[in-house]
Amino acid sequence: MRWHELTVHTTEEAIEMISNFIHEFGAGGVSIEESGTLNKKRDTSLGQWYELPLNDIPEGRAVIKGYFAEGTDMDAILEELKRSVDQLAEYDIDTGNPVYELKDVDDEDWANAWKQYFKPLRVTDRLTIKPTWEEYTPEADELILELDPGMAFGTGTHATTSLCLRTLERFVQGGEDVIDVGTGSGILAIAAAKLGAKHVLALDLDPVAVSSATENVHLNGLDQQITVKLSDLLQVLNENKAEAGGSGALGVKLPVQVVVANILAEIILLFVQDVYEVLESGGRYIVSGVIKSKQQAVEEALTAAGFELIEQTEEQDWVVLVARKP
């Protein structure tokens, strides 16, 4: 089978937004390659090591490739993508004068090629992400997250996801009901369950993500601990108000103790009050996917809804915020 390959040369700062656009436009897969320079600041706190540079991508730049089925109207998609990327400037996101390329490739050229770059990754002292196709012998204290992201976003390598995983490890102590909004590959829901959450409700608007998360939950043997649902943010809770005090088809009992959302700041701002209402007093809201230029707007929205900001962690240009419901 032949595929249309759409390439965008842009900045590392714009990776998450542009990748999300490409997914939304119907890509059958997305690959991301960042700078391989040794000048980049890297986390070695858990003994990670890095080989010599693997590419000649300039510092701070990235190459994003999206793959679309043969017969797709690529001219229309490219025009819409350019329009969406241009609008990122309104949110102070530097896309670095992106360059676009189009060409056709065979499926064997891309479908599995990206897997050679996705290796077991120890994200925290306890959490290690292991691709399903890699052999790995864990230490006694490691919690292994088996993952095959497929076409869904979230391998744990991006700053927003790794920050969120480290934060979850501190705030999920065991026995909590958790809601993961915008679950993608399901990685955060799986981590919460592995850390001891009683039950996790994993939500996503994208049917591809729901399918991928469901499969990854099964790969980790967590079908009884995690419920994956198709939902526009927290809409599924409104549709199941009769179960609000119980733990029926949704699995969790409201109000919950933890809500986590690793999605763009613009989306976070749409449902801050909804999150406040589903959290119990003392509950924590872990917010990721926030670019630093949007941090103040998100903090103001959280405070206006009644939350107390208790923690923030930064990596590169991204911020994770933790808010507490009084």
N, C-alpha and C positions, 0 to 999 in steps of 0.2 A: 504494500500500500504506500502511496505517496502522500506527503504532508507539506503544507505551506509553513515555512519557518520565518517568523517575524522576529527580528533582532533589534533591540534598543540599546544603544551605548549611552549611558547616563551616569549619575552619581550614586554612591552607596547610600546617601541620605534618602534618595527617592526609590530605593528598591521595593520596599513594602507596598507603597501606593501603586507604582507602575505594575508590579506583579499582580496585584489585586485587580487592576483594570483588565489586564490580559486574561486573567481567569474569568472575569465577568463577561468578557466578549466571546467566551466559548472555547478557549484553548483546551486542547486535549492533554496538555502538559506544559510546564514552565520550568526552565532551568535558569540558575543564577550563578554567575562567576564574578567574584570580587578580586580586587588587587591581590597579587601574590607576593608583594614586596615585603622584605623583612623589616622595613621601617615602620610598619603598622604596629600599634600597641596591641599586644595579645595577652590573654589571661593564661598565666602559667601556675596559678595558685594550687591546682590539683595535679600538678606534674605534667601537664600537656606539653608536647613538643611539636615543633613545626619544621618541616623540611625546607630546602632551598626554594626560592620562588618558582611557582609552577606556571606563571604566565607573565606577559609583559603589559598587563593592564596598569595604567598609571595609578598612583596613590589616590585614593578617594573615589576612583571610578569603578563602574561595574558594567557587565554585559548581561542583559536579560533576553532570553529566547523563549518565544511562545510558539506552540505547534498546533496548527489548525487542519482539520480534515480536508482532503482534496475536494474541490468544488466550492469551498467557502469564498464569499466575496471579500477578498483581502483588501481591495481598494477602499471599500466602505469601512472595514474595521480599522485600517491604518488611518483614515481620515478622522474617525471617532476617537481613536487612541491619541492622536496628536492634539485634538481639541481638549481631551481630558488632562493630558500631561501639561498643556499650556496653562490650564486653570490652577495647577498646583502652586504657581507663583503667587496666587492670591492668599495662600496659606503659608507663605514664606518658606516654601520648600524649594531648595536649589536643585534643579534637574540638570544643570550644566550643559545647556545647549545640546540636547539629545540628538543623536544621529540614528536614523532608521534604515533597516535593510530588509528586503524580501527575497526569498528563494525557495525552491522546492527540494525536498530531501526524501529518502526512503526511510521507512519506519525503523529499520534496524540501525540507522545512523543516530537515532536519538532516544528511542523508547527506554533503553537500558543503560545508555552511555553515562548518564548522570550518576548512576549508582556507584561508580568507582570512586567518587568523591565523598560519598556519604558513609562514614565509618563510625564505629562505636565512639560515643562521646560522653565523658563523665562531666556532667554539668554542675553537680554539687558534690558534697562529701558522700551523699547517699544515692543520688539519682544518676543513672547512666542510661543514655538512649542507645539502643542497639537496633540497627537495621535487620530485618528478618533474614536477609540473605548472608549476613556476616556471622562467622564463628566468634564466640567470645566467652571467656571463663570469668565469671564475676567473683569478687571477693565476698567474704561472708556477710558484710554489712551493706552490700550494694542492693539497690532496688532497680531492677532492669525494666525499662520501658521498651517493649518490642514494637517496632514501628515500620510500616510500609505506607508512606504518605500518599502514594499514588498521585492523583491529580489535585489533592487538597493541600492547602497551605499549612505549613508547620512541621519542621523537622527538628526544631530545637536549636539550630545553629544561628538563627537571627537573634540580634540583641534583645528584641522585645520578648521573644519566647524564653530565652535563657534567663533573662531578668525575672520573668514571671515564675519560672520553675523554682528559682532560688527563693523567691518571696513565698511561694506556696509552702515550701519546706518549713519555713518558720512559723506559718500561721495555721497549718493543718496539723493538729496534734493527735487526732484520732477521735472517731465518733461523730464527726460533723456531717450535716447535710450541706451539700455544695451545689451551686449552679455555675456552669461554665457557658458563657454567652459568646457565640462565634467560635465554636469548638474546632473548626477546621479538620485537621487530621485526628483530633481527639487527644492530643498529647497532654494537655493540661488536665483534662478529666481523668485520664489514666494515671497521671502523677498523683493527683489528689486521692484517688482510690488506693494506690500503692502506699501512700503516706498514712492511710488509715481512715479516710473519710467513710462514714457509714453508707452514704449513697451520693452519687453525683448525677445531676441532670445536665446533659450536654446538648446545647441548642445551636442550630445553624440554619440560615436562610437558604443555603445552597444545597440542593439535593446530592450533588457530587460529594460534598463534605460530609453529609449525613451518612452516605454509603461508606465512605472511607473510614470515618470515625467508628461506625458500627463494626466494620471488619477488624480494625485495630483493637477495639474493646474485646472482641472475640479472641484475637491472637494472644491477648494478655490474660485470658481466662476470667474476665471481669464482667461477664454478661449479667450477673446477679447484683453487681454493685453500681453499674452505670447504665442509665437510660438515655438513649440518643433520640432526639426528636427534631423534626423539621419545624422551625419557628422563626418568625420575624421578631428578633430580640426576645422579649419576654411575653409575647402575645399568647403563646400556648398556655401560660398560666391563667390568663383571662378566660380562655376557652374551657378550662377545667376547674372553674371556681368551686365546684362541688367537692373537689378533692383537696381544696386548699389546706384543710386541717389534717388530712390523712396522707397516706403514701401509696396511692393506687397506681394508675398507669404511669404517673410521672416519677414515681420512686421516692422523691424527697417529701419531707413534711415541712410545710410552711408555718412560721417563718424559718428561714435557714440561717446557718451560722456564717457561711462564707459565700460570696459571689465573686467570680473572677471573669474579667473581660479583656481579651487581648485583641482589640480592634481599633480602628482609626479614631482619633480624638473627635472628629466631626460626628461620628456615630455615637460615641460615648455620651456626647452632649444631648442626644435625643431621648435618653431613657434613665437619666440620673434619678429622677423621682420614683420611677418604677422600681429601681433597685432598692431605694430606701424603704419602700413599702414591703418588700419581700424579705428583708433582713430583720432578724430579731434584735432587741436592744443589746448592744455590745458586739453585734456582728461586724465582720470586716468585709470591705469592698476593695478588691485588688484590681487596679486599673492599669493596663499596659497598652502598648501601641501608641503612646503619646509622644509626639515629637516635641522637643524643647520649646519651640516657638509657640506651641499650643498649650503648654503647661499651665500658664496663668488662667486661661479661659476654662480649662477643666477644673482647676482648683476652685475658682470662683463658683462654678456650677455646683460642685460638691458641697461647698460651704453653704450656698443658698438653699440647698435641699435639706440642710440640717446635719450633714456629716461633719465629723472632726477629722482633720488631716493628721495622721500620726507618723507617717514615714514616707520618704521618697528615696529612690535609688536611681542613679544615672549610669548609662553606658553608651559611649559614642554620643549620638544626638538624641537618644531615647530616654524616657523617664517612666518608671513604675511608681505609682502612687498607692498608698494604702490609707483608706478612710474608715473611720469607725462610726457606727450609729450609736449615739448616746443612749 
